[in-house]
Amino acid sequence: MSNIPTEFRGVTAVAKANVYFDGKVVSHSILFPDGSKKTLGLIYPGKFHFGTDKAELMEIVAGECVVKLDGQSALTTYGAGKAFEVPAKSGFDIEVKSGICEYICSFLS
């Protein structure tokens, strides 16, 4: 069974969406009382590249994506219940071939 959360309690949800790639990637930020932040998002079919400042944990809630971390050649497929980490000051390519990929992005220190 997956450890990926299904809900968050006691948080502030930011109404303004983060919209990338002409609306093909959309997320909303949630803010926790301890000052941490996550985004909950959707990725529509396509290939995209994201850069990171902080390290990130990407948890896949639904759907499927193919990921290549910067500096690596391996492509890895992640489906619902799976997760991957992205090092700080790097990035990753992500592709959704069909459907919608739903994710939780946690910003690590």
N, CA, C and O of each residue as an XYZ file, in Angstrom:
436
protein
N       0.841     -1.194      0.000
C       0.000      0.000      0.000
C       0.877      1.246      0.000
O       1.924      1.273      0.647
N       0.460      2.252     -0.709
C       1.217      3.481     -0.866
C       1.155      4.359      0.383
O       0.146      4.384      1.089
N       2.249      5.078      0.644
C       2.283      6.039      1.744
C       1.977      7.450      1.267
O       2.112      8.401      2.037
N       1.570      7.605      0.021
C       1.276      8.923     -0.518
C      -0.016      9.430      0.108
O      -1.026      8.726      0.110
N       0.014     10.654      0.641
C      -1.169     11.190      1.319
C      -2.370     11.324      0.376
O      -2.216     11.543     -0.825
N      -3.558     11.187      0.948
C      -4.782     11.384      0.186
C      -5.453     12.709      0.540
O      -6.344     13.164     -0.177
N      -5.031     13.327      1.637
C      -5.557     14.637      2.026
C      -4.597     15.305      2.996
O      -3.742     14.654      3.598
N      -4.755     16.624      3.137
C      -3.949     17.406      4.078
C      -4.902     18.236      4.925
O      -5.779     18.913      4.389
N      -4.741     18.189      6.230
C      -5.601     18.947      7.151
C      -4.814     20.104      7.754
O      -3.594     20.031      7.899
N      -5.521     21.163      8.100
C      -4.902     22.288      8.792
C      -3.924     23.077      7.941
O      -2.927     23.586      8.453
N      -4.199     23.185      6.647
C      -3.307     23.899      5.737
C      -4.038     25.094      5.126
O      -5.261     25.208      5.211
N      -3.257     25.978      4.511
C      -3.807     27.080      3.736
C      -3.614     26.747      2.267
O      -2.499     26.451      1.836
N      -4.690     26.795      1.499
C      -4.610     26.554      0.061
C      -4.577     27.903     -0.649
O      -5.411     28.769     -0.387
N      -3.620     28.078     -1.540
C      -3.493     29.306     -2.318
C      -4.400     29.168     -3.545
O      -4.242     28.241     -4.340
N      -5.342     30.090     -3.690
C      -6.331     29.992     -4.769
C      -5.729     30.211     -6.150
O      -6.154     29.569     -7.111
N      -4.752     31.100     -6.273
C      -4.144     31.397     -7.573
C      -3.314     30.202     -8.018
O      -2.440     29.736     -7.288
N      -3.592     29.712     -9.214
C      -2.884     28.543     -9.742
C      -1.512     28.929    -10.272
O      -1.289     30.063    -10.696
N      -0.598     27.970    -10.240
C       0.692     28.057    -10.918
C       0.474     27.388    -12.272
O       0.221     26.184    -12.327
N       0.568     28.140    -13.354
C       0.269     27.620    -14.680
C       1.540     27.655    -15.524
O       2.178     28.699    -15.655
N       1.901     26.507    -16.095
C       3.115     26.376    -16.899
C       2.766     25.775    -18.258
O       1.755     25.091    -18.411
N       3.617     26.044    -19.227
C       3.514     25.416    -20.551
C       2.106     25.552    -21.145
O       1.484     24.568    -21.545
N       1.627     26.790    -21.189
C       0.314     27.088    -21.788
C      -0.820     26.272    -21.174
O      -1.745     25.856    -21.872
N      -0.741     26.050    -19.869
C      -1.807     25.342    -19.162
C      -1.702     23.836    -19.180
O      -2.614     23.150    -18.719
N      -0.609     23.304    -19.701
C      -0.458     21.851    -19.742
C       0.054     21.284    -18.422
O      -0.007     20.076    -18.192
N       0.561     22.168    -17.555
C       0.939     21.796    -16.188
C       0.350     22.870    -15.277
O       0.633     24.058    -15.436
N      -0.469     22.438    -14.326
C      -1.144     23.376    -13.426
C      -1.042     22.831    -12.006
O      -1.273     21.644    -11.771
N      -0.695     23.704    -11.061
C      -0.644     23.271     -9.668
C      -1.172     24.368     -8.756
O      -1.281     25.531     -9.147
N      -1.494     23.970     -7.537
C      -1.885     24.901     -6.478
C      -0.979     24.646     -5.284
O      -0.675     23.500     -4.952
N      -0.553     25.723     -4.646
C       0.313     25.612     -3.468
C      -0.534     25.429     -2.216
O      -1.607     26.014     -2.074
N      -0.017     24.600     -1.315
C      -0.603     24.501      0.016
C       0.501     24.797      1.019
O       1.631     24.326      0.890
N       0.144     25.592      2.022
C       1.093     26.066      3.023
C       0.758     25.434      4.363
O      -0.401     25.417      4.778
N       1.769     24.918      5.034
C       1.592     24.232      6.309
C       1.936     25.157      7.466
O       2.724     26.088      7.296
N       1.357     24.916      8.649
C       1.632     25.770      9.806
C       3.118     25.864     10.173
O       3.544     26.865     10.748
N       3.919     24.828      9.845
C       5.351     24.848     10.171
C       6.177     25.637      9.152
O       7.400     25.711      9.271
N       5.511     26.229      8.148
C       6.209     27.016      7.134
C       6.575     26.237      5.882
O       7.059     26.824      4.915
N       6.355     24.929      5.877
C       6.670     24.137      4.680
C       5.578     24.324      3.626
O       4.484     24.810      3.912
N       5.912     23.921      2.398
C       5.015     24.122      1.267
C       5.039     22.899      0.370
O       6.073     22.252      0.205
N       3.898     22.593     -0.202
C       3.769     21.554     -1.211
C       2.934     22.135     -2.339
O       2.220     23.121     -2.158
N       3.034     21.504     -3.513
C       2.102     21.839     -4.574
C       1.376     20.563     -4.987
O       1.944     19.471     -4.982
N       0.109     20.734     -5.344
C      -0.712     19.649     -5.854
C      -1.001     19.987     -7.301
O      -1.527     21.061     -7.592
N      -0.663     19.082     -8.221
C      -0.780     19.471     -9.611
C      -1.219     18.390    -10.560
O      -1.343     17.214    -10.217
N      -1.454     18.858    -11.800
C      -1.845     18.021    -12.922
C      -0.897     18.281    -14.072
O      -0.534     19.425    -14.346
N      -0.491     17.201    -14.752
C       0.321     17.318    -15.956
C      -0.439     16.626    -17.085
O      -0.746     15.437    -17.009
N      -0.732     17.387    -18.123
C      -1.416     16.862    -19.295
C      -0.378     16.297    -20.270
O       0.814     16.556    -20.105
N      -0.797     15.543    -21.264
C       0.164     14.936    -22.183
C       1.131     15.943    -22.810
O       0.740     17.030    -23.236
N       2.399     15.547    -22.851
C       3.451     16.365    -23.428
C       4.767     16.076    -22.744
O       4.842     15.275    -21.812
N       5.823     16.752    -23.231
C       7.166     16.642    -22.658
C       7.544     18.010    -22.109
O       7.379     19.025    -22.785
N       8.054     18.034    -20.875
C       8.352     19.290    -20.199
C       9.667     19.180    -19.424
O      10.068     18.089    -19.020
N      10.322     20.303    -19.225
C      11.526     20.342    -18.395
C      11.291     21.329    -17.259
O      10.801     22.437    -17.476
N      11.646     20.912    -16.039
C      11.550     21.771    -14.871
C      12.908     21.902    -14.216
O      13.617     20.909    -14.052
N      13.277     23.107    -13.841
C      14.460     23.355    -13.040
C      14.050     23.465    -11.585
O      12.917     23.832    -11.272
N      14.973     23.146    -10.704
C      14.675     23.197     -9.274
C      15.701     24.070     -8.561
O      16.879     24.087     -8.917
N      15.245     24.773     -7.575
C      16.142     25.505     -6.688
C      16.387     24.634     -5.455
O      17.525     24.309     -5.117
N      15.287     24.267     -4.796
C      15.362     23.367     -3.641
C      15.190     21.923     -4.119
O      14.660     21.670     -5.201
N      15.643     20.999     -3.300
C      15.386     19.585     -3.581
C      13.881     19.345     -3.500
O      13.177     20.002     -2.732
N      13.399     18.399     -4.299
C      11.969     18.109     -4.348
C      11.709     16.612     -4.254
O      12.518     15.789     -4.682
N      10.565     16.289     -3.686
C      10.042     14.929     -3.704
C       8.761     14.990     -4.522
O       7.820     15.699     -4.167
N       8.731     14.240     -5.623
C       7.552     14.190     -6.490
C       6.848     12.854     -6.269
O       7.400     11.795     -6.565
N       5.625     12.915     -5.746
C       4.832     11.722     -5.488
C       3.699     11.669     -6.512
O       2.962     12.641     -6.675
N       3.561     10.553     -7.190
C       2.542     10.416     -8.221
C       1.266      9.859     -7.579
O       1.258      8.766     -7.013
N       0.199     10.641     -7.685
C      -1.093     10.280     -7.091
C      -1.910      9.426     -8.054
O      -2.538      8.449     -7.645
N      -1.901      9.795     -9.330
C      -2.665      9.064    -10.349
C      -2.011      9.285    -11.706
O      -1.310     10.276    -11.911
N      -2.242      8.368    -12.619
C      -1.655      8.482    -13.946
C      -0.239      7.940    -13.977
O       0.184      7.193    -13.095
N       0.488      8.339    -15.027
C       1.836      7.815    -15.231
C       2.687      8.848    -15.954
O       2.190      9.624    -16.770
N       3.987      8.844    -15.636
C       4.926      9.751    -16.294
C       6.270      9.056    -16.469
O       6.588      8.092    -15.772
N       7.049      9.568    -17.415
C       8.403      9.087    -17.654
C       9.338     10.239    -17.307
O       9.137     11.364    -17.764
N      10.359      9.961    -16.501
C      11.225     11.005    -15.952
C      12.682     10.718    -16.252
O      13.135      9.575    -16.189
N      13.414     11.785    -16.583
C      14.874     11.719    -16.696
C      15.442     12.871    -15.889
O      15.188     14.036    -16.194
N      16.208     12.547    -14.864
C      16.846     13.569    -14.041
C      18.025     14.178    -14.794
O      18.714     13.482    -15.540
N      18.255     15.475    -14.602
C      19.404     16.130    -15.219
C      20.682     15.379    -14.865
O      20.865     14.959    -13.722
N      21.561     15.211    -15.844
C      22.833     14.552    -15.622
C      22.773     13.036    -15.688
O      23.797     12.367    -15.544
N      21.597     12.493    -15.902
C      21.457     11.045    -16.010
C      20.898     10.697    -17.380
O      20.261     11.531    -18.023
N      21.131      9.478    -17.827
C      20.597      9.059    -19.121
C      19.385      8.151    -18.981
O      18.640      7.959    -19.942
N      19.184      7.594    -17.795
C      18.100      6.633    -17.588
C      16.738      7.313    -17.585
O      16.548      8.366    -16.976
N      15.797      6.685    -18.283
C      14.393      7.083    -18.242
C      13.687      6.125    -17.307
O      13.845      4.910    -17.425
N      12.901      6.663    -16.371
C      12.192      5.823    -15.416
C      10.714      6.172    -15.467
O      10.341      7.345    -15.474
N       9.874      5.136    -15.503
C       8.428      5.331    -15.510
C       7.906      5.252    -14.078
O       8.247      4.337    -13.329
N       7.072      6.226    -13.711
C       6.458      6.279    -12.386
C       4.953      6.301    -12.542
O       4.411      7.083    -13.324
N       4.281      5.443    -11.798
C       2.824      5.403    -11.787
C       2.306      5.740    -10.403
O       3.075      6.067     -9.499
N       1.015      5.659    -10.252
C       0.373      5.974     -8.975
C       1.020      5.199     -7.830
O       1.253      3.994     -7.924
N       1.301      5.915     -6.758
C       1.913      5.299     -5.588
C       3.423      5.320     -5.593
O       4.041      4.901     -4.614
N       4.039      5.793     -6.661
C       5.499      5.850     -6.757
C       5.971      7.290     -6.584
O       5.186      8.228     -6.718
N       7.262      7.457     -6.285
C       7.820      8.788     -6.051
C       9.265      8.835     -6.511
O       9.935      7.808     -6.619
N       9.738     10.059     -6.783
C      11.145     10.254     -7.107
C      11.616     11.565     -6.505
O      10.830     12.486     -6.284
N      12.922     11.632     -6.243
C      13.519     12.844     -5.677
C      14.349     13.551     -6.730
O      14.983     12.924     -7.578
N      14.331     14.867     -6.654
C      15.105     15.715     -7.548
C      16.074     16.512     -6.680
O      15.638     17.209     -5.763
N      17.386     16.427     -6.946
C      18.349     17.184     -6.140
C      18.176     18.694     -6.317
O      17.668     19.161     -7.337
N      18.605     19.439     -5.311
C      18.577     20.904     -5.378
C      19.457     21.394     -6.524
O      20.424     20.732     -6.903
N      19.116     22.552     -7.070
C      19.893     23.202     -8.134
C      20.088     22.296     -9.342
O      21.168     22.262     -9.933
N      19.041     21.562     -9.707
C      19.113     20.691    -10.879
C      17.785     20.774    -11.621
O      17.156     21.832    -11.653
N      17.363     19.680    -12.208
C      16.101     19.676    -12.928
C      15.774     18.293    -13.443
O      16.478     17.321    -13.169
N      14.687     18.228    -14.196
C      14.267     16.940    -14.741
C      13.368     17.163    -15.943
O      12.677     18.176    -16.057
N      13.400     16.172    -16.846
C      12.465     16.099    -17.950
C      11.352     15.160    -17.525
O      11.599     14.124    -16.908
N      10.120     15.533    -17.863
C       8.986     14.673    -17.533
C       8.072     14.595    -18.748
O       7.801     15.600    -19.405
N       7.604     13.391    -19.034
C       6.693     13.187    -20.156
C       5.470     12.412    -19.693
O       5.576     11.395    -19.006
N       4.312     12.914    -20.082
C       3.057     12.204    -19.894
C       2.587     11.841    -21.292
O       2.361     12.713    -22.131
N       2.445     10.552    -21.530
C       2.103     10.089    -22.881
C       0.606     10.115    -23.153
O       0.180     10.355    -24.283
N      -0.192      9.869    -22.120
C      -1.648      9.915    -22.283
C      -2.301     10.131    -20.928
O      -1.699      9.871    -19.886
N      -3.532     10.605    -20.954
C      -4.254     10.844    -19.713
C      -3.677     12.035    -18.961
O      -3.045     12.911    -19.550
N      -3.900     12.052    -17.678
C      -3.427     13.126    -16.806
C      -2.621     12.501    -15.677
O      -3.041     11.509    -15.082
N      -1.474     13.079    -15.387
C      -0.658     12.652    -14.251
C      -0.918     13.628    -13.105
O      -0.729     14.834    -13.264
N      -1.345     13.119    -11.967
C      -1.580     13.942    -10.783
C      -0.417     13.739     -9.815
O       0.050     12.616     -9.620
N       0.045     14.832     -9.211
C       1.219     14.723     -8.349
C       1.130     15.616     -7.125
O       0.347     16.563     -7.060
N       1.970     15.269     -6.154
C       2.239     16.106     -4.972
C       3.733     16.399     -5.023
O       4.544     15.474     -5.070
N       4.101     17.672     -5.014
C       5.516     18.063     -4.964
C       5.809     18.642     -3.598
O       5.214     19.646     -3.203
N       6.723     18.016     -2.871
C       7.177     18.519     -1.578
C       8.531     19.173     -1.760
O       9.428     18.599     -2.377
N       8.676     20.358     -1.229
C       9.934     21.083     -1.316
C      10.765     20.750     -0.088
O      10.391     21.059      1.043
N      11.909     20.108     -0.339
C      12.792     19.649      0.742
C      13.815     20.737      1.034
O      13.986     21.653      0.230
N      14.476     20.653      2.139
C      15.465     21.690      2.493
C      16.757     21.520      1.787
O      17.677     22.313      1.985
